[in-house]
C-alpha cells in the first residue's frame, strides 16, 4: 500500500531554500504543500525539456550499484500530470539508476507546479549540485528565459545582444558628451553655476537615453534582470558576453564540452582552427593525450605550419554581393507584409543580430 503524508518542506529536503524567484510563489503568497509518497517508476515520465542532457556512464554505473544495495535514499521531485502519472522535475540520475537496478517503486515528493516553475526548479537543483556543464547551463538559462518571455530561444538571444549593444552605447555616450562639454568650456571658467548646469544636462540626457530605446523593450529587460538575479550565478551582461558565444562553437567541440571531456579554455583554442579536418584531429588527440592548454596551442601552431596552404580561389568572394542582392530583393517584394513569410524573416534577422553580437 502506498503511504502518503503532508510536509511543510516543499521539496522534501531536495531543495531547502525559499523559492528563488517571485514567479515560484503561489497566488496567495504561500508555498503549496508537497506530498511525500512512493510511486511506481513506470508511472514517472521524463519532461520534454531537461537542463541536463549528459550523464557520465561510469558515475551512473556506480550509482546503480549503490541503488541496488540501498535503494533510492533521496526522494525524486515530481509533479502530477493526471491519469495516475507524474512528470519528473529533479533527480533524473537517481531515476535512471532506479530503472537500471530494476526497482519497482521510488520515494518522491509530489508538488503542483506550472511548466516554468518545474523547469526553474530542475535548473536550480542541477546548478546547486554543480551537475551542469557550461553548455547545458547556458542552454538551460536560455530556455528558462524563453519560458518567462514567452518567445523562442533565438528571440531571447537577439534580445540579449540588443540589451548589450544598448548598454555599450549608454556607457559611451555620457563620456562623449562630457568630453564635448569640456571642449566648450572656457579654460578660465566663467562660473561654478555653469558647470553645475552642464552636469545637470548630462544627467538628464543619460536618463532620457535610458528611458527611450526603440530597440529594447523595458518590460522584457526587467524580466531578464529578474531571472538572472533569482539564479544568483552571474548577471545578464556577463552571460551575454561570456556564455552565449559558447553555442557558436563547432558541433564536435560542443559535444566534447557537454560530455566533460574538454575545458572551456581549451575548447576556445581549438575552435579557432578553421580547417574542419585538422580541428577534429587535434580535438581527438587533445582528449586522448589529455593535453594542457599550452600543449594544444603548440600543436595548433605546429600542425598549421606543416599544412600546405590552400590555393587561392579563382572565384572572388561573393558574400557581399549576395547580401546586397538579397536585401534589395526583400525590399522590393516587401516580404514583411506577407504573413506566411514574416515569421521566417524575423527568425533570419534574429540570427543575423546574434552573429553581430559576437563582435
C-alpha positions, -999 to +999 in steps of 0.1 A: +000+000+000+013+034-009+019+057+021+014+094+018+020+122+042+019+160+042+050+180+048+058+217+053+091+212+034+081+220-002+109+200-017+113+172+008+149+180+015+158+182-021+158+220-023+155+235+011+159+272+003+129+296-001+115+298-036+144+315-056+122+337-078+089+356-074+071+335-101+076+304-079+053+317-052+017+307-053-011+333-059-019+337-022+017+342-013+021+308+004+042+279-008+019+249-017+022+219+005+041+189-010+032+153-007+058+127+003+049+093-011+062+063-031+052+057-067+059+031-094+089+041-116+067+031-146+043+059-136+071+086-138+077+102-172+106+124-183+098+161-192+102+174-227+129+198-217+156+189-191+186+212-183+209+182-180+215+160-211+247+142-205+253+116-177+288+102-171+285+064-178+310+054-151+294+076-124+259+063-134+272+027-131+285+034-096+251+049-086+233+019-100+253-004-077+246+018-047+208+018-055+208-020-058+222-022-023+204+007-005+176+018-028+170+055-037+177+073-004+168+109-016+133+114-030+127+124-066+108+157-071+078+152-094+046+169-103+012+151-110+001+153-147-031+133-144-041+097-151-020+085-122+012+097-139+039+120-127+064+141-145+100+141-132+112+176-121+145+168-104+165+137-098+169+122-133+202+104-124+186+087-095+156+079-117+178+063-143+198+044-117+165+030-103+154+018-137+188+001-143+186-015-108+151-028-117+134-010-088+096-011-089+089+020-068+108+051-057+103+077-030+090+110-044+079+145-033+049+155-054+040+191-059+017+211-082+039+231-105+035+251-137+058+244-167+082+273-159+082+266-122+091+230-129+119+239-153+132+266-129+134+241-100+151+215-123+176+240-134+183+252-098+186+217-085+213+209-111+231+242-106+232+238-068+247+204-073+271+217-100+259+189-122+256+210-154+285+216-178+288+252-192+269+243-224+240+227-206+239+256-181+239+282-210+211+263-229+191+258-197+192+295-188+182+304-224+152+280-223+141+294-189+143+330-204+122+318-233+095+304-210+094+337-190+094+359-221+070+336-240+092+335-271+116+312-288+153+309-279+165+327-310+144+357-300+160+356-265+195+357-280+185+386-301+171+405-271+202+399-250+225+412-278+203+443-282+205+449-245+243+445-246+245+470-275+222+495-257+243+491-226+276+498-245+261+529-261+248+541-227+283+539-213+299+556-243+275+585-249+278+602-214+316+602-218+314+616-253+290+643-241+313+651-211+343+654-234+324+677-257+313+699-228+348+702-216+359+713-250+332+740-250+341+754-215+365+783-213+398+774-197+394+802-172+358+790-163+330+816-162+312+803-131+305+772-109+269+776-118+275+770-155+295+738-147+266+726-125+242+733-154+263+712-177+263+684-151+225+686-148+221+685-185+243+654-188+223+637-161+190+645-180+205+632-213+216+600-197+182+594-181+165+602-213+186+577-232+179+551-205+142+556-208+138+559-245+151+529-265+132+518-296+152+486-299+149+472-263+116+465-246+119+477-210+095+451-196+115+423-213+147+438-200+133+438-165+122+402-168+157+392-179+173+410-150+148+394-126+157+359-138+194+364-135+190+379-101+170+350-089+195+324-102+224+342-085+250+329-109+260+359-130+244+390-144+228+391-179+257+411-194+283+386-182+261+358-196+257+375-230+294+383-233+310+351-220+284+323-222+264+329-254+295+326-277+298+290-264+269+280-286+286+292-317+315+267-313+318+238-338+294+209-330+322+184-322+337+208-297+302+215-281+297+177-278+331+173-260+322+201-236+288+186-229+305+152-221+330+169-198+359+158-220+372+193-226+376+225-206+362+258-220+396+275-224+408+245-244+376+245-265+381+281-274+417+275-286+406+245-308+376+264-322+400+290-337+413+263-361+393+269-393+402+237-411+375+212-401+396+180-406+426+194-387+404+207-359+387+173-354+421+156-355+435+180-329+404+176-307+407+138-307+444+139-298+439+166-271+413+144-254+432+111-258+465+126-245+450+150-220+469+179-234+472+211-214+462+244-229+498+254-237+503+220-254+472+225-275+484+259-287+518+245-295+502+216-315+480+241-334+510+262-344+530+231-354+502+215-374+491+247-391+527+255-403+531+219-417+498+221-436+501+231-473+483+264-477+453+261-499+455+277-533+437+310-537+402+305-550+398+318-586+362+328-577+360+361-558+342+363-525+306+366-535+291+371-500+290+409-501+273+408-535+248+382-524+239+402-492+234+433-513+212+414-539+191+396-512+185+429-493+173+446-525+150+417-534+135+416-499+128+454-500+113+451-535+090+423-526+083+437-491+083+402-476+074+416-441+039+423-454+034+386-463+021+368-431+034+335-441+070+347-446+071+374-419+080+349-391+107+333-412+121+368-420+121+377-382+140+345-374+166+352-400+171+387-387+174+374-352+202+351-363+220+379-381+217+401-350+231+372-329+261+369-353+268+407-350+265+404-312+296+382-311+319+410-322 
